[in-house]
Amino acid sequence: MVTTRSSTSARANGTQQSNGKTNGTISRKQPRKRASDDKLETERKRPRLAEKTDRARWRMLDEKGRHTWHYLEDDEAIRSWPQTCADKWYLGLDTGLPTLPQPKKPIDSVVNGLTFFEKLQLPSGQWGCEYGGPMFLLPGVVFTWYVTKTPIPWYVATEIKNYLFARAHPEDGGWGLHIEGESTVFGTSLNYAVLRIVGVDPEHPAMVKARATLHKLGGATFAPHWGKFWLSILGVCKWDIVNPVPPEIWLLPDWVPIAPWRWWIHMRQVFLPMSYIYEKKWTCEETDLIRSLREELFVEQWEKIDWLGNRNSICPVDNYHPKSWLLNTVNWALVNIWNPYLRPKALAQKAEAWVSKLVDMEDENTDYADLAPVNAAMNTVVCYIRDGPGAYSVRRHIERLEDAMWVNHEGMFCNGTNGVQCWDTSFLIQAATDAGLEQDPRWRPMLTKALKFLDDQQIRENCKDQQMCYRQQRKGAWAFSTRDQGYAVCDCVSEALKSVILLQKTPGYPQLLEDQRIFDAIDTLLTYQNKSGACSSYEPTRGSELLEMLNAAEVFGKIMVEYDYVECTTAVVTALMLFQKHWPGYRAQEIKEFIGRSVKAVKRLQRPDGSWYGNWAICFTYATMFALESLKSIGETYSNSSYAKRGCDFLISKQRVDGGWSESYRSCERMVYTEHHTGSQVVMTAWALIGLMKADYPDIEPLKKGIKLIMERQQPNGEWKQEAIEGVFNKSCMISYPNYKFTFTMKALGMFSQKYPNETVI
């Protein structure tokens, strides 16, 4: 239900054709009379959305790193809670910040950048930002609101509508897996349904266009597994179209090679609530809206769809990772033999109870924030089914879903997690220290606040029931976002630890983390190494890559287990090297051996062209920067290492005439370096320059050209404008890191100014 203050809209009708559909309009049968018809009539007459909200009324509240957006409808509230500079910047409003002196040297550009970025520092000491890009996140949250009958305020509905309209494909009007991708059934079917839920009329021109694209792609019967799953919860699809998600797999003994504890954390935490909901085959209350969506999302008549026969139907553009013959065989056996004939009821009940307990453990260990909004939305539905609408678990989940929502100049959307707080704060500290500005009294208050934030966000204990819920050791670690979310990632631990050490070993900064807390972080880092010598992300690799044969997601690759990541490996190596410099006696031999194995792994991961493949940002430029940094940490540079030389030669070969670097997200998908069609990007340029300078590349001229481009792109107030998307996960889905255009550009400029203090460049 959308609560709104606007006027009432009418429903559109079309002229029926033989297939029950019209070109641009929809014919509708007379709805059946039901006991709840009065309520449904109210739903049909719900008011039209507002065109836009007043951006001056939006506020982002920072509560020790928890970010939530609020719309102030009361004028007195506006006066008592004025918009901050950060609020205005997030919303695309004029910040009113002054023009700064024209930089003459790279260090002047760093100072201008810090002068601007300092104004965006939040009260708790960190920097916020959007973390959007994926187009399948928002639907999960909105569908959860709908099925749990959570009212959607008019201003939320309005800005969701505005965001999806702004992010529709400029040519065909659909939506893709992410904001730069082509239209897919997954993105178009789910986001179309979101727009209908928030109150957009099906005959709105944008909806007509999107629906035509969806139908050209085959309609919702050709959605991938996750799409069919959500549409079945809504009752738009029947559950027969969903390939099995059996909860009894969670009862497998730990020694079994396919046991879920071996899966990548995101995969297992999504399939955990999916299995509970699949077991229940739960569907929300049928409404006029649901019946309308049944007519709008499919090419064929809903009553005639062969649901079971379309389990494996998927549009080619969605099918990034086709199901293996093994998975198809397993699914066939589950549907046709195990479920109808062999499955003991007692086993099903035991599995359901265990899955339910594991969901509760995830909620308790994160205070209902959960790993990310995908499983948070699904866990909310689990609690709604199991505990009822008034339960604390449901109410708390609904509150915590707000943590992932964000508002920018385009509208409201869902972030990939509850933020990027610890990650971005760590890189800002390092940018300042790489420029030699940490001892400047001008920047000490800003950096001290950042240090205090990292102090507050260090995770001080392991998870409750850690072994039972298969969680990695985390005491002394940092999460990607906040301590509440509580999932340690080895590169997040490493970058935060480096930042803490860099400041606490600088005279004048408070000693907030005593040695034992530093040692706790090291103890946890040393648990992350794989047998290969490399490091993964959340946990060491627990299962074989053969588990990809059971990858049911279809839209993602390399999703079933943890892999060796050069970026994560480098972060751990450089953190351990910095730690050894100041505490040479603590676990010295173990650390030495760890570093040796890791660097060998980095060398082994180098590709024949000299590059490294990046898994967490785009792509070869990003990973090559990190790899060259890890080689530098053991004294290997361009002059004495063939690995470093080939890495530098690769980067130099990709420099453009204007001095910049330009890499597209297509590199991640194709695993071949691909330039971005818009030209040079300041973020990729900074990554390349950092790598070259870490490797002591001997020719200054390519460096000067890149630095010149970054300086020329800087705005008079010190900021850099947003360019192409920067991040990636699972090869096929891109995600935004808008603060990278500050942290990495300033790092590159600062490193250059320290290395070549007399160069003016411009």
Order of alpha helices (4+ residues) and beta strands (2+ residues): beta-alpha-beta-beta-alpha-alpha-alpha-alpha-beta-alpha-alpha-alpha-alpha-alpha-alpha-alpha-alpha-alpha-alpha-beta-beta-alpha-alpha-alpha-alpha-alpha-alpha-alpha-alpha-alpha-alpha-alpha-beta-beta-alpha
